[in-house]
Amino acid sequence: MQLRIGTRSSPMALAQARLVAALLSGQPLEPTIVPLSTSGDRWGGSLARLGGKGAFVKELDRAQLDGEVDLVVHCLKDIPGDVPLPDGLTIAAYLPRDDVHDCVVGARLADLPAGARVGTSSVRRAAQLRRRHPGLTPVPIRGSANGRLAKLDAGDFDALILAVAGLERIGEQRRVAQILTTTQMLPAIGAGVLALQCRVDDAATLAAARALDDASTRACVTAERALLRELRGHCHSPIAAHCTDSDTGLTLHAAVYSADGADLLEATDHGSEPDKLGVAVAGELLAKGARTLIDEIPH
Ligand SMILES: NCc1[nH]cc(CCC(=O)O)c1CC(=O)O
């Protein structure tokens, strides 16, 4: 049976699709990769003007609903948290979480001089950077991870903040100068997790994808995404969270920042039911005033 995997065309997305194809290959499946170009990839301007991060996933979703592809591989981090998945689509599997950390490329943060330009477009990363390193200047950057590395090499920036998992996927992990601990840089919701999306009526693809689902990762990201949903966070929200799973159950730690990093609200809770845990931690953050910080930043 042929199984067409739809993906964005960036080197990172193609690497992810190849990884999933390798995991799925074997009788009776013959995975093929169908690279699609999304308006998010073609557009060089501000993502906010294109409708946010959703620009990267919307067109893949449409191609899948139209039957052009059978399986779509998304970075979970890129799937909007404030809107439900389109009707007719479901996440059949979450692959085991890769490295969840952000890192610095080009220099260690402590070695950078005052005023150094640190490339990141993430409100979450910029807020945490401003909070811990007020002397450094976060500067917006767009494009694929490979494109960002090229801009660093061209001298446009003094350092970059990127996800370790992304650099590993494009074979550039040697460029990591400093791994940031989750205390130094609390990760994005869903960081390091690949989501395998299927049509709800496609039993054959669903069955193949479900075999790759990692239950522990599913529990953790279900808690993280329940939090995001309750906070009504969008891709420009300064929200960070990390859920871990151990013998004693799930622990969800979450934070909401002001864009300048001056304000920080934090909450941590334990539990065994992922959705309830996410709702509980979101409730604590809202009780502390998270709504005001989140709504300060335009969608
Ligand atoms: N926003 C783009 C994006 N989406 C997922 C990853 C990396 C892999 C991951 O965390 O799943 C990246 C690149 C980055 O943030 O450096």
The ligand as an ORCA input file, in Angstrom:
! r2SCAN-3c Opt
* xyz 0 1
  N       9.411     27.351     15.216
  C      10.047     26.496     14.264
  C      10.365     25.170     14.844
  N       9.406     24.245     15.073
  C       9.984     23.149     15.664
  C      11.352     23.400     15.754
  C      12.390     22.522     16.311
  C      11.998     21.151     16.736
  C      11.034     21.068     17.874
  O      11.217     21.715     18.926
  O      10.069     20.317     17.730
  C      11.601     24.671     15.236
  C      12.904     25.350     15.109
  C      13.378     26.041     16.367
  O      12.559     26.457     17.189
  O      14.592     26.214     16.527
*
